[in-house]
Amino acid sequence: MNRVIIGTRGSDLALWQAEFVRKSLQTEFPDVEFETKIIRTTGDDVLDVSLSKIGDKGLFTRQIEAQLLSRDIDLAVHSLKDLQTEQPEGLVIGAVCKRERPNDVLISRDNKSLDELPHGAKVATGSLRRRSQLLAYRPDLQIVEIRGNVPTRFRKFDESDLDGMILAYAGVERLGLGDRVSQLIPTDVLIPAVGQGAVAIEIREGDGDIAAIVSRLDDITTRKCITAERAFLQRLEGGCQVPIGGYGTLKSDVLTLNGFVGALDGKQVFRETRQAPADEPAQLGLGLAEELIAAGADAVLSESRAAAS
C-alpha cells in the first residue's frame, strides 16, 4: 500500500488530531503517503440547536463513516467521545491513541476556581453531563448553553458577561490554549464524558492492511479503559441527550471505573465506583451500569430524556 487517505472533520481540534495521527503513521511507515481529507458532518452544520435537541446518533461521524464504507477514505480519525457505542455494520475501532488528561477545565474571569465563582455566577457549557454535575456541586450557578468549536467558544466567552465556561482539557491543551485554564477540575467533581481525551481511528472491518498500519498507534491501557466506559454507556443507552459520565483507570492490572448518572437539575445524582481485572473491561462497564440501574438511575435517565427532547 503506497497511499492512505485519512478522513476527518474540519474543526481546528479535529485537524490537530488528524495531523497527529498522520505524522505518527508517517514516522512508522516512511514509504507510505498519508493524505488528509476534510469531510463536513451534521454536527458542523447545525450550530444553533443544542446537541441534546438534535439527537446524537452519529452527529459528528455519519458522513465520515459513509465515505469509509464507500472506500473514498481508508481510515477515519475521531474524538472517541463522538463515536456511537455500537459501530455501524462493517466498521471497527482499529486503534485508540494514548489518552490525554480526561478532565474538564474551567475558563473564568480573573482566574477564579469553581469554589471562588460568585454566588449565582453564569457558567457556559453545551453538555448535560457537565450541567448536572455543576448544579449538584453548586446549585446556585446559572448554566448557559454554548455551542461551537473550541476557538468559537473562547470568542463567545470573551465577548460575553459569562463568569465561566467548562471545556475538555484535551481540546484546550491541543490547540495551545492551556494558559487560559483557570482550574483543572478534579474527576470527583466532574466525572468526564466516556472516551474524553482519547483519539480513535476507525477502519473497515476485515481491512487487514489498514488494521496492521493503525495498530502501531493502539494504546492498550487507553483501550481497556474506554472499553469499560463504552460498555457502561451502552448499557445505559446514553449519549448527548442524558447526563452520564464514565472514567476508567488502570493500575497494576486492576481496572477501576467511576460512573455518574444525574438529573438535569443536579438534585438527584448517582455515583459509584467498581473494580475488576484488567482483562474484563466490558464486564466491568456492564456491572457498574447494572448497579446504578438497581439504585434507580434508570428512572432519572428516563426523566432526562423526556425533558431534553
N, C-alpha and C positions, 0 to 999 in steps of 0.2 A: 504494500500500500504506500503510494507516494504522496497522496494529498488527503487531508482530513478537514472537513468543514464543521465548525463549531457554531451552533445556534444559540442566540442569547437575546434577551430584551435589550432595549436601547438606553435604559437609565444609566446614570453615572455609576451607580453601585453594581448594576448587572454587568456593565462593560469592564469594571475593575475585576470582577470575579472571572469573567470570560478570559480576560487578558492574563490573569494569574494562572488559570488552567492552561492557556495556550503556551505561555512561557515555560511552565513546568513540564509540559509534554514535549516542547521543543528541546529542552535540555536532555530529556530522556531519549528522544528519538531525533537526533540532529539531521538525519537524511530524509525525514518526512516534512512536507509543507503543511503547516496548520493555518487555516484561514477562518476568520470570524464573520458570521452573517447575522445582521440585526433583524429581528422579527417583532412586529408590533402585536401586543396582546390586548384582550378586552380590558384588563386592568389598567393598561396605559392610556386607553381612550376615554374611560368613564371616570372622571375626576371630581364630579360634583355630587356624587352619591356615596354615602358611607359604605364600606365593604360589607357590613352586616346586612344592608338592604339589597345589595346586588346579588348575594349568594356567592359561594366560594368554590364551586366545583371547577377547578382548572382556570380560575380567573386570570392568573398570570402565566399560565403554561399551555393552555389548549392549542393555540395556534402554533407554538413551537413544537409541541408533540405531534401535531398533524404533519409538519414538514419532516420530522424524524421518521415517522411511519412511511411517508411517501418517498423517502431516501433523498430529499433535497438537502438535508444535512446529515452528518454522520454521528453527531452526539450533541447533547444539549446541556448547558450549564444553568443551574437554577439556585436561588436561595432555597435551601432544603425545606424551610417552613412554608414555602409556596406550593409544594407538591401535595397532591391528594394522598390520603393514607393508603389507597389502593391504586396501583399503577394501571393505566389504560392497557388493555389487552395488546400484547406484543412489545411492551416496553418494560424495562427494569432499571433499577439504580445500579449503574456499573461501578461507581466509586463514590465515596464520601470523603472529602478532603478534611485534613486536620482542623478541628473546630477552633474558632476564635472565642474569646470570652463570651458567654451567652447572656450576660447580664443586660438589663435595661439601664439607661442612664438618664439623669435629669439635666436638662439645659435650663438655666434660670437667670434672672436678673441678679446682679451683684453676687454671683457665685453661691447662692444660698442652697442648703440641702433641703430635702423634703421636710425635715423637722423644723427648719428655720423659715419656711414659707409663711407669710402672714395668714391669719385666720380668714377663710373664705377665698383664698388665692385661686386664680384661674389657671388651670393646668390643661394643656392640649395633648390629645392622643387620638389616634384612629382605631385603637384596639379595645374591644370589650373586655379582654383579659386584663389589660392594664387598668381600665376604668374600675372594674370590680375590686381589684386588689388595692388600688389607691383609695377608694372610698371606704374599704374595710379598715385601712390604716389611718386615714384622715377623712372622716365623714364630712368635715366642714368644707372640703375642697369643691370648687366648681369645675367640672370636667367639660372641656370644649372639644368638639370634633375637629380634626385636622386631617387632610389628605395631601397626597403628592409625594414625589421622591424626596430624598434627604435634603438636597440643596433648596428645593422649593419650600420645604417645611421650615428650614432656617430663615429663609427670606420672609415667609409669612410671620414667623415668630418675631423677627426683628422689627417688622412694620406694625406690630400689634400692641395691645395693652396686656398681653398674657404675662403671668408671673413665671410660668414654667412650661416645659414641654418634655415628653418622655419619648425616647428613641432607643433602638437597639445599639449597644456599644459597638458591635462589629461594623455596622454600616458607617457610623460616625468616624471610627478609627480608620477604616479602609479608605475613606475619602479625605483623610488628612485633617479632620476637624476635631481631633481629640482635645485640643486646647480649649474648646468650648464646653467641655463636660464639667458640670458643677458637682456631680455626685455619681459614683458608680453604685447603683442601688443593690444592696445585698439580696441574694435569692430567697432569703427568708421573709423579705418584704414583698418583692415581686418575683414570683416564680416565672421563668421565661416561657416563651412560646415553644412548643415542640419543634425541635430542629433549629432553633435560633442560633445564629453564629456559624452554621455549617453550610458548606457549598456542596451540592450534589451534581453528579454527572450522570445524566440519563442516556441510555443507549437502547438499541433494538435487541430484543430477546433473541438469542441464537447467533448474534453477530460476533463470532469468535475473534476476528481480527481486532475490532474496536475494543472488545472486552479485555483483550490482552494488553492493549495500549493503555487504557484508562486505569487498569488495575494497579499500575505503578503509583497512582496517587491515592489509593484507598488506605484510609487510616483505621485500623481495626478497633482501636479504643473508641473513636468517634462513632463508628458504625454500630458497635454494640449498644452504646448509649442511646443513639437515635432510634435503633430498632425497638428498644424498650419504650421509648417515648411515643413512637408512632403506633405501637400496639395499644398503648394506653388511650391515645386519642381516637383510634379507630373503634375501639370498643365503646367509647362514649359518644361516637358519631359526631365528633366535634369539627370545628372549623372557625371561620371568621365570625359566624353568627352566634357563637356561645363563648362565655368566659371560661376557658380551660388553659391550664399551664402544666408543663411537664418537663422535668430536668433530671437527666441521668448522669451519674458519675461512676467511674470505675477505679477501684483501688485494691491492689493485692487480690485480684481475681474475684472480688466481690462487687457486684453492681448494685448501686443504690439509686432508687427512683423516688423523686419528690413530685407529688401530684397536687393539683389545685382545681377545684370547681367552685364557682361562685355565682351569686345573683348579680344582676346588673347594677343594683344599688349598693352592693357590698355588704348588705345587712346579714346575709347568710353565706358563709363560706365553708368549704370542706378542704382540709389539707391533711395529707397522710404521707408517710414515708415507708417504703418497703425495700427489702434487700433480697438478693438471690445470687446464685453462682453466675459468673460472667458468661457461661455458655447457655444461659436460659433467659435471654433478654426479652423475647416475645412473651414468655410465660409470666415474667415479672410485670410487664406492662398490663397484661390482661388481669392479673391478680390484683394489682393496685386499683384498676378501674372497677372491678367487681366489689372491692372493699368500699369504694366511695359510693357506688350504686346502693349497696346494702345499707349505707349510712343515710341515704336519702338524697344523694346528689342528682339522681335521675329526675326527680320532681323539679328541682331548681333549674336543671337544663331545659326541661320542657317549658317552664315559665319564661326562661331567657329567649328560647327560640320564638315563642309566641310574641313576646314583647319586641323583638328585633325585626320581625318580618313585617 
